[in-house]
């Protein structure tokens, strides 16, 4: 069965999609079978892996709303991708009217979970029904965290939501850890946030922190992961180490 991990943070601009794409690619480098799911109507993960969201006929929206089988929508790129586009924005209202709306993604993944070692879900920057679907379908949550105060504050809100998910829809959901992103080691503020956040929320901070770099934006523009676009870049190596820690927490 797949190990299903949601990447979630209701604050935008924290490299959540970059982390999902990069760890997906790093796990694929380790010969793991990976499905990356774009659960964001903005389609950032879809775009980051070389697809034009606006040109897609069928997306995760059709899986959630029309119950189209996942395997009919999956596209093969560096990893397999369940893509999204702006059509997914309408799914929020439709799902709210459905019974068992929180379980739509979990139900859809049952038929493919045996085909993958990892299913990684890129949740939207909100705490709405799409994120709830991602967290209900997942076994674990990874929280990309920009090392600055506003992002720091949002972690508490997300952990409260995780607590609600455990209570109502997914009692086995675990927070695997925080991924420090956009890190500037020269900034005392960034170092202080990194030192404080793990202890404050009793959550493991995965290392190494991923430093800021224009290379990530360049890779996205090229429709490739940082590991494919700039294999020897420190950011690519950081994500390789993070993927290794996911597979072996003692590494």
C-alpha positions in Angstrom: 0.0 0.0 0.0 1.1 3.6 -0.6 2.4 5.9 2.0 0.2 8.9 1.6 1.6 12.3 2.7 -0.2 15.7 2.5 1.8 18.9 2.2 -0.2 21.6 3.9 0.1 25.1 5.1 -2.7 27.6 4.8 -0.2 30.4 4.3 0.8 30.9 0.7 4.3 31.5 -0.5 6.0 29.0 1.8 7.4 26.7 -1.0 4.7 24.1 -0.4 4.4 23.2 -4.1 8.2 23.3 -4.6 8.6 20.9 -1.7 6.0 18.5 -3.0 7.5 18.5 -6.5 11.1 18.2 -5.2 10.5 15.5 -2.7 8.4 13.6 -5.3 11.4 13.8 -7.7 13.9 12.8 -5.0 11.8 9.7 -4.1 11.6 8.8 -7.8 15.4 9.1 -7.9 15.5 6.5 -5.2 13.4 4.2 -7.5 10.2 4.7 -5.7 6.9 4.8 -7.5 5.4 8.2 -6.9 2.1 9.9 -7.6 1.9 13.6 -7.0 -1.6 15.1 -6.6 -2.4 18.7 -7.3 -5.2 19.8 -5.1 -4.9 23.5 -5.7 -7.1 25.3 -8.2 -4.2 27.4 -9.2 -2.5 24.3 -10.7 0.9 25.2 -9.5 2.2 21.7 -9.2 0.7 20.8 -12.6 2.5 23.8 -14.2 5.7 23.0 -12.2 5.9 19.5 -13.9 5.6 20.8 -17.4 1.8 20.9 -18.1 -0.4 23.8 -19.1 -3.3 23.6 -16.7 -5.6 25.6 -19.0 -5.3 23.0 -21.8 -6.3 20.0 -19.7 -9.6 18.3 -20.5 -9.8 16.2 -17.4 -8.3 16.9 -14.0 -8.6 16.0 -10.3 -11.8 18.0 -10.4 -13.4 15.2 -12.5 -12.2 12.6 -10.1 -13.7 14.4 -7.1 -17.0 15.7 -8.7 -17.7 13.1 -11.4 -16.0 10.2 -9.8 -13.9 9.6 -12.9 -11.3 6.9 -12.1 -7.9 8.3 -11.1 -6.0 6.2 -13.6 -7.9 7.9 -16.5 -6.6 11.3 -15.5 -3.0 10.6 -14.4 -0.2 12.1 -16.6 3.3 10.8 -16.7 6.1 13.3 -16.2 9.1 13.1 -13.9 6.6 11.3 -11.6 3.0 10.5 -12.3 0.7 13.5 -11.7 -2.9 13.9 -11.0 -3.3 17.5 -12.4 -5.5 20.4 -11.5 -6.7 23.6 -13.0 -9.1 26.4 -12.2 -12.1 24.1 -12.6 -11.3 22.7 -9.2 -12.4 26.0 -7.6 -16.0 25.0 -8.4 -15.5 21.7 -6.6 -15.7 23.4 -3.2 -19.3 24.3 -3.6 -20.3 21.1 -5.3 -18.6 18.9 -2.6 -20.2 20.9 0.2 -23.6 19.6 -1.0 -22.5 16.0 -1.1 -22.7 13.4 1.6 -19.3 12.2 2.7 -17.7 15.2 1.0 -14.5 14.9 3.2 -13.8 11.4 1.9 -14.0 12.1 -1.9 -10.2 11.9 -2.5 -9.7 9.0 -0.1 -12.4 7.0 -1.9 -10.8 7.9 -5.3 -7.4 6.7 -4.3 -8.4 3.2 -3.2 -8.0 1.8 -6.7 -4.5 3.1 -7.2 -2.9 3.0 -3.8 -1.3 -0.4 -4.5 0.4 0.9 -7.6 2.6 3.5 -5.8 5.1 3.5 -3.0 4.2 7.2 -2.2 1.3 9.4 -3.0 2.1 13.1 -2.2 -0.7 15.6 -2.0 -0.2 19.3 -2.6 -3.0 21.0 -0.7 -4.2 24.5 -1.4 -3.2 27.5 0.8 -6.4 27.4 2.8 -8.2 25.3 5.3 -11.3 24.6 3.1 -12.9 21.4 1.9 -10.1 20.6 -0.6 -7.5 20.7 2.2 -9.8 18.7 4.4 -10.0 16.1 1.6 -6.2 15.9 1.4 -5.8 15.5 5.1 -8.5 12.9 5.3 -6.9 10.9 2.6 -3.4 11.1 4.0 -1.6 9.2 6.7 0.9 11.9 7.4 1.3 15.7 7.1 4.4 17.6 6.2 4.3 21.4 6.8 6.6 23.5 4.7 7.4 26.5 6.9 9.1 29.8 5.8 11.4 30.8 8.5 9.7 34.1 9.4 7.2 35.1 12.0 3.9 35.2 10.1 4.5 31.7 8.7 5.4 30.6 12.2 2.0 31.8 13.5 0.1 29.8 10.9 1.5 26.5 12.1 -0.6 26.6 15.2 -3.8 27.1 13.1 -2.9 24.2 10.9 -2.2 21.9 13.9 -5.6 22.8 15.3 -7.1 21.7 12.0 -5.1 18.5 12.1 -6.6 17.9 15.5 -10.1 18.4 14.1 -9.4 16.0 11.3 -8.2 13.4 13.7 -11.4 13.8 15.7 -13.9 13.8 12.8 -12.5 12.0 9.8 -9.0 10.5 10.2 -7.9 9.5 13.7 -4.6 8.0 12.5 -3.3 11.3 10.9 0.2 12.1 12.0 2.3 15.3 11.6 5.6 13.9 10.3 7.4 17.2 10.6 8.1 20.8 9.5 10.2 21.5 6.4 12.1 24.8 6.8 12.0 26.6 3.5 13.2 29.9 2.0 15.9 29.9 4.7 18.4 32.6 5.0 21.1 31.5 7.4 22.5 35.0 7.6 19.3 36.3 9.2 19.2 36.1 13.0 15.4 36.2 12.7 15.3 33.1 10.5 17.7 31.3 12.8 15.5 32.2 15.9 12.3 31.0 14.2 13.9 27.8 13.2 15.2 27.2 16.7 11.8 28.0 18.3 9.2 26.5 16.1 9.9 22.8 16.8 9.9 23.2 20.5 6.8 25.5 20.5 4.6 23.0 18.7 6.3 19.8 19.8 6.8 18.9 16.1 10.0 17.5 14.5 11.9 19.9 12.3 13.3 18.1 9.3 16.8 19.1 8.2 18.5 20.5 6.3 16.6 23.7 5.8 16.1 24.6 2.2 17.8 27.9 1.4 16.4 30.6 -0.8 17.4 30.5 -4.5 16.3 31.8 -7.8 17.0 28.4 -9.3 13.7 27.1 -7.9 11.7 29.7 -9.9 13.8 28.9 -13.0 13.1 25.2 -12.6 9.3 25.9 -12.3 9.4 28.0 -15.4 11.1 25.1 -17.2 8.4 22.7 -16.0 10.9 20.6 -14.1 11.9 19.8 -10.6 15.1 21.4 -9.2 16.6 17.9 -9.2 16.2 17.6 -12.9 16.9 21.2 -13.8 20.0 21.7 -11.6 21.0 18.3 -10.2 24.0 19.5 -8.3 22.4 22.6 -6.8 22.4 22.8 -3.0 18.6 23.0 -3.1 18.4 19.7 -5.0 20.7 18.1 -2.5 18.7 19.4 0.4 15.6 17.8 -0.9 17.4 14.6 -1.5 18.4 14.6 2.1 14.8 15.4 3.2 13.5 12.5 1.1 16.1 10.2 2.7 14.9 11.3 6.1 11.3 10.5 5.2 12.3 7.0 4.3 14.7 6.6 7.2 14.0 9.0 10.1 17.3 8.0 11.7 19.4 9.1 8.6 
